[in-house]
Every structure is written in structure tokens, then in C-alpha cells.
Amino acid sequence: MVLGILFATYVGIESYLIAAVGVVNQIPQLVGDGGGGILVALLCATAVVLVWLSPLASGLIFLLATVVSGLAGVIYQDNVTLFWMLGPIVLAIVNFTVYWSQRRQRQSGQWTESQG
């Protein structure tokens, strides 16, 4: 989940800078776009923390971050924010794959105490 942490950090810093420029120059579109990106970063950071407790819940939060990023990109007409949708989508797919793999191993009896 190092990629999730790096992604959340990058998006958070970039979005903060966008929002700060919007506040200084009184451009509401930049403030909103930056705020949407900060929300995406916070959702991704929350999902990364939850991945150890529940990959399913983490994947759902990553999907929510995807929706928020898409809405912010469309509302504020920002292609970069739309591009940021790829990060949470990939991380959600990884989480769901891990969840289904673990579930299949538990059901088939291959899950041992040393694995979890």
C-alpha cells in the first residue's frame, strides 16, 4: 500500500497548492477543484489505513474517491483531476482482488494460522 500512500500524498499536496492559489487570487473554481482533490487524498489515506482491517471496506472507499475525483474533474473542468481517477480505481481493483483471494483460500481450507 506504499503506492496508496504516495498517491494520497501527491494528490493532497498538489490540491492544497491549487486551492491556495485560488484563495490568494480569489478564483472560486480553483478553490473548489483543490478542495475536491484534498477530499480525494483524504479518502485514499483513509482507505490505505483500513486496508489492514478490511480490504473490502478499503476498496469501497477507493471507489468513493474515484467518484469524488470524477465529479470534481467534471464540475471544475479539470483534466488532471479526471486523470487522478485512475489511481483509486487501480487501488480498488487490487483490494478487491486480495479480498476475493483471501476469501477463496479460507473457503477451500488452505488458510493457515501463520497466514492470518
N, C-alpha and C positions, 0 to 999 in steps of 0.2 A: 504494500500500500504506500510505498515511497512515492510512486507516481501520483497518487491521490493527494499526498501532502504537498508535493511540488506544484501540482496543478492548482490547488487551492491557494497556495502562497502567491503564485504568479498572478492568478486572476484577481486575488484580493488587492495586491499592490497596484496593479495596472488600473483596476476600477477605482481605487482610492485616488490615484493621481488624476484620472478623468473627472471624478466628482469634484476634486479640489479645484481644478481649472474651471469647471462650470460654476462653482461658488464664487471664485475670485472675479470671474468675468461676467457673472450674472447671466449664465446661459442655462435655462432650466432643462433643456434636452440633455446636456452633458451631465448635469446633476442626477437626473433620472437614470440615465444609462449607467453611470458609475454606481449608483445605488443598487441597480439590478445586478450588476457584476459582483458587488460586495455580498449581496444575498446569495448568489450562486457559490461564491467562495466559502461562505459560512455553512451552507448546506453540504458542500463537498467535505469540508473539515469535519462536520458532524458525522457524516457517513463514514469517513475514514476511522473515526473513533469507534463507531458502532460495528465495524466490520468484525471485530474480535468477539463481540457478543452475539450478533445475529447477522449473517451475510444477507439474509432475505430483507431485513429492515434496512440495512445499509444500501442494498441495491434499489429499494424503493425510494430512498432519499436521493440517491444519484439520479433516478428518473425524474423526481421532482425538480432537482437542479437543472436537468435538461429542459424541462418545460419552462422554468423561470428564465433561463438563458434565451430560449427561443422567443418567448413573449417580449423580453426586453429588447432583443435584436429587431423584432418586427415593429414594435411600438416606436422605438427610437431610431429605426432605420440604420442600424449599425451592423455591418457585415462581420466585424471581428467578434462581436457578441454572439452572432449566429454561428460563427466558426467554433466558438468555445463550447457549443453544444456537443461536439464530438468527444470531448474529454469525459464528461459524466456518462455518456452513452457507452463508451468503451469500458469504463469502470463498473457500470451496472451489469454489463454482459459478463465481465469477469466474476463479479459477485454472485450472479445467478448461476453461472457455471460451477463455481465452487460449492454453492448451496446444494445444487442437484447432485453433484458428485458425492458429497458427504452423505446426503440422504440415501442415495443408491447404495453406498458402502454399508451404511447402517442396516438397511433392509436386507442386504444379501448376507449379513453376518460377518463381513470381512473387517468390520471396525473393531479395533482392539483398544484396550485401555491405554496403551502407550501413545495412541494417536489422538486421544481426546476423550 
